[in-house]
Amino acid sequence: MMKDIMKVEKGVYNYIGVHEIRDFSNWLTGFRDSIADYGYYIDFKKVHRNVDKIKVELNILNSLIGSKNIKEDFKALIKKYPETLKCIPLLLAVRTNEIYCQDENGGHLYQFDFGKYRPNSHAYYERYTYFMEHTGLFDLLENHIINNLVDYATGVETGLDSNGRKNRGGHLMENLVEGFIKKSGFIKDETYFKEMYIHQITEKWNIDLSAISNQGKTEKRFDFVVKTPNMIYGIETNFYGSGGSKLNETARSYKTLALETDTIDGFTFVWFTDGKGWTSARHNLEETFDVMEHIYNIKDLEEGIISNALI
């Protein structure tokens, strides 16, 4: 059954029989420093998947560890197993199949896609031997600095994967909110939908959203849309760990959106946000808080706000 929620005055909400006063300053103190989940730091499945793709070739290269004649052994190896070349960039923590190197003897673009550039000449073998020597990879192998290239490659992949935290971080708040939506009993593509545009909402439920689309001239996408028997909720999510001008613009635009949606029967805008970055933009956020009925943080989610306010 839908629970009506009505803003009575600044920070005061009335849920059927429940009266609660929300103070902005207290609400803001509950914002989190981080939103990292357990999979944020390293995607080990991806790490192992990438290493497994070249595991055979890495084990072939393992034969060079401790070699007493590594230059000749390397040339013989790539002549017999040219596919081992595709492993070399990863050993230098490089993702591409091309590496450019320059020294006093000139520059060269080394190609490691053996399918396109198969070693086929003495000059080719000599050039790649020069590369291995001068990048330090021969030293790594012949002097037993490492004992196993599979383990070494796993470590390199782990380091490279840490660069992906920024991309993973961009979806953390979205993923967190979706988890609470599911926990509240909503079903994906039945009672809640991801990344839904205004025109899709209009077409699916025959609701006039021209007030928030500039009479159909602009298109907005909501992170989630939740449908209950009596209401359609357009939901936005974000988390700001640090400050910046973007936060002020976000607060202002969502304030405008909240005021526009107040004029639409059957549609409500909901904003889930958090992060200590808001400390530097608290005044703009407070202005939005004062006029927006459904603005919540992670603590609100944990205390069951979706079940209390939306169902």
Number of C-alpha atoms within 10 A of each C-alpha: 8 14 14 14 16 14 15 12 12 15 16 15 18 17 14 13 5 8 10 10 12 12 13 16 10 9 14 18 10 15 21 17 14 14 17 14 13 8 12 16 17 19 17 14 9 13 19 15 13 14 21 15 11 17 19 15 20 24 14 15 22 17 17 20 20 18 17 11 10 19 20 13 14 21 19 13 18 21 17 11 15 20 20 22 22 20 23 18 17 19 18 14 14 15 12 12 16 13 16 9 12 9 8 5 6 7 10 13 10 16 18 23 17 16 11 8 11 16 21 11 9 10 10 13 19 15 13 20 19 13 17 17 15 13 12 11 16 22 17 17 21 18 13 14 12 15 14 16 21 19 14 16 24 20 16 18 25 18 14 16 16 14 12 14 15 11 10 17 18 13 13 19 23 19 14 16 23 20 12 18 21 13 13 16 13 19 14 15 10 9 16 21 19 16 14 17 16 22 19 11 19 13 10 9 10 10 16 19 20 17 15 21 16 10 11 13 8 11 12 12 17 19 19 23 24 23 20 15 10 14 16 21 21 25 22 21 22 18 26 22 15 14 15 12 9 11 20 17 14 15 21 16 12 20 19 15 17 22 17 17 18 15 13 15 12 15 18 21 22 24 20 19 19 24 22 20 18 24 16 15 18 19 13 17 23 16 14 21 23 17 17 23 24 21 20 19 22 22 14 14 17 10 10 14 18 18 16 16 16 23 19
